[in-house]
Amino acid sequence: MKDEDSIALITGGARGIGRATALAYARKGCHVAIADLHDDDAQGVVEEIERIGQRALYLHCDVSDSDSVASMMTGVKQEFGQLDYACNNAGIEGDQAPTADSSLENFDRVMAVNLRGLFICMGEELALMLERGKGSIINVASIAGLIGFPKLPAYCASKGGVVQLTRTAAIEYAEQGIRINAVCPGAVQTEMIDRITGKKADVVEQFRNMHPMKRMATPEEVANTIVWLSCKEASFITGQAIAVDGGYVAA
Ligand SMILES: NC(=O)c1ccc[n+]([C@@H]2O[C@H](COP(=O)([O-])OP(=O)(O)OC[C@H]3O[C@@H](n4cnc5c(N)ncnc54)[C@H](O)[C@@H]3O)[C@@H](O)[C@H]2O)c1
């Protein structure tokens, strides 16, 4: 089902899952705004969206900074005047160390981007969506928000928080026509997973094999779920955290 001329916003849209999601929304017929820190990569995504035939807007934004998010949303409002879909995808993995060896600085940084940043973005997005009494938000959590992973305590805590923020906001705004869901990917072939595995063959193999499907996801597989879950096809689904994980959590 095409979704002509709706407006989609994706944070962290310059790379990885965010880039694939921006392109998937454009193919669905949406005009797309992306927010990120990487201006060059973002410009490349803007050009790809325009080649698909849709309008595209890039806004430099640090999601952990409330002023930056406010001016990003002003940019969306000025360019498009409305917001139909928002995908809060920007995130970082932080350092890898067991809890007792993890620095407070790392904990604060990961929480600031993944949880506080997402909270700031959701607040701004909801305000714009409430003006029209419709909209749909997808938060990118992780299977690390559903189960524990050694050496990623801040990341797991932040993603668990994203799942709970999603459930809470979903029930708060259900009557006002706004659906809010989360996706929880397993390992996805992006630069983030390259950083986590260090591209070491044995570690990559281990990551593949931890999924019952014996492989990682492509960014497009996660993007397709995000677009489906946000659009009319999923119109009675809200407050869910959907694993896109090749069976990992089921096992
Ligand atoms: N790759 C995986 O295996 C995996 C698995 C589960 C969940 N996720 C989640 O999916 C999301 C996307 O991950 P990815 O793998 O595409 O990562 P990535 O590192 O490839 O891309 C992340 C994007 O977010 C942007 N970003 C980071 N911090 C930002 C900030 N403060 N403000 C604005 N933009 C910022 C980056 O510039 C980059 O473009 C993240 O939330 C991540 O936690 C990833």
The ligand as an SDF file (V2000), in Angstrom:
LIG
                    3D

 44 48  0  0  0  0  0  0  0  0999 V2000
   23.5570   -2.7690   14.3250 N   0  0  0  0  0  0  0  0  0  0  0  0
   22.9960   -3.5580   15.2170 C   0  0  0  0  0  0  0  0  0  0  0  0
   23.3770   -4.7430   15.3450 O   0  0  0  0  0  0  0  0  0  0  0  0
   21.8640   -3.0690   16.0790 C   0  0  0  0  0  0  0  0  0  0  0  0
   21.1510   -4.0210   16.8200 C   0  0  0  0  0  0  0  0  0  0  0  0
   20.1100   -3.6020   17.6340 C   0  0  0  0  0  0  0  0  0  0  0  0
   19.7810   -2.2570   17.7040 C   0  0  0  0  0  0  0  0  0  0  0  0
   20.4980   -1.3620   16.9780 N   0  0  0  0  0  0  0  0  0  0  0  0
   20.1150    0.0500   17.1110 C   0  0  0  0  0  0  0  0  0  0  0  0
   19.7690    0.5610   15.8460 O   0  0  0  0  0  0  0  0  0  0  0  0
   20.0580    1.9580   15.7940 C   0  0  0  0  0  0  0  0  0  0  0  0
   20.8970    2.2440   14.5690 C   0  0  0  0  0  0  0  0  0  0  0  0
   22.0850    1.4900   14.6700 O   0  0  0  0  0  0  0  0  0  0  0  0
   23.0730    1.2290   13.4270 P   0  0  0  0  0  0  0  0  0  0  0  0
   23.5390   -0.1540   13.5800 O   0  0  0  0  0  0  0  0  0  0  0  0
   22.4600    1.6800   12.1590 O   0  0  0  0  0  0  0  0  0  0  0  0
   24.2720    2.1860   13.8950 O   0  0  0  0  0  0  0  0  0  0  0  0
   25.2820    3.0800   13.0540 P   0  0  0  0  0  0  0  0  0  0  0  0
   26.3640    3.4370   13.9980 O   0  0  0  0  0  0  0  0  0  0  0  0
   25.6250    2.3690   11.7960 O   0  0  0  0  0  0  0  0  0  0  0  0
   24.4100    4.3620   12.7120 O   0  0  0  0  0  0  0  0  0  0  0  0
   23.9060    5.1710   13.7500 C   0  0  0  0  0  0  0  0  0  0  0  0
   23.5730    6.5370   13.2090 C   0  0  0  0  0  0  0  0  0  0  0  0
   23.1330    7.3370   14.3130 O   0  0  0  0  0  0  0  0  0  0  0  0
   23.8200    8.5940   14.2740 C   0  0  0  0  0  0  0  0  0  0  0  0
   23.9600    9.1500   15.6130 N   0  0  0  0  0  0  0  0  0  0  0  0
   24.7040    8.6750   16.6510 C   0  0  0  0  0  0  0  0  0  0  0  0
   24.6360    9.4860   17.7020 N   0  0  0  0  0  0  0  0  0  0  0  0
   23.8350   10.5250   17.3390 C   0  0  0  0  0  0  0  0  0  0  0  0
   23.3870   11.6970   17.9930 C   0  0  0  0  0  0  0  0  0  0  0  0
   23.7770   12.0000   19.2480 N   0  0  0  0  0  0  0  0  0  0  0  0
   22.5750   12.5450   17.3220 N   0  0  0  0  0  0  0  0  0  0  0  0
   22.1930   12.2600   16.0590 C   0  0  0  0  0  0  0  0  0  0  0  0
   22.5860   11.1650   15.3760 N   0  0  0  0  0  0  0  0  0  0  0  0
   23.4020   10.3130   16.0080 C   0  0  0  0  0  0  0  0  0  0  0  0
   25.1800    8.2510   13.6630 C   0  0  0  0  0  0  0  0  0  0  0  0
   25.8160    9.4020   13.1490 O   0  0  0  0  0  0  0  0  0  0  0  0
   24.8030    7.2440   12.5900 C   0  0  0  0  0  0  0  0  0  0  0  0
   24.4430    7.8550   11.3850 O   0  0  0  0  0  0  0  0  0  0  0  0
   20.7510    2.2900   17.1220 C   0  0  0  0  0  0  0  0  0  0  0  0
   19.8200    2.8360   18.0150 O   0  0  0  0  0  0  0  0  0  0  0  0
   21.2290    0.9380   17.6090 C   0  0  0  0  0  0  0  0  0  0  0  0
   21.3760    0.9030   19.0110 O   0  0  0  0  0  0  0  0  0  0  0  0
   21.5270   -1.7260   16.1730 C   0  0  0  0  0  0  0  0  0  0  0  0
  1  2  1  0
  2  3  2  0
  2  4  1  0
  4  5  1  0
  4 44  2  0
  5  6  2  0
  6  7  1  0
  7  8  2  0
  8  9  1  0
  8 44  1  0
  9 10  1  0
  9 42  1  0
 10 11  1  0
 11 12  1  0
 11 40  1  0
 12 13  1  0
 13 14  1  0
 14 15  2  0
 14 16  1  0
 14 17  1  0
 17 18  1  0
 18 19  2  0
 18 20  1  0
 18 21  1  0
 21 22  1  0
 22 23  1  0
 23 24  1  0
 23 38  1  0
 24 25  1  0
 25 26  1  0
 25 36  1  0
 26 27  1  0
 26 35  1  0
 27 28  2  0
 28 29  1  0
 29 30  1  0
 29 35  2  0
 30 31  1  0
 30 32  2  0
 32 33  1  0
 33 34  2  0
 34 35  1  0
 36 37  1  0
 36 38  1  0
 38 39  1  0
 40 41  1  0
 40 42  1  0
 42 43  1  0
M  CHG  2   8   1  16  -1
M  END
$$$$
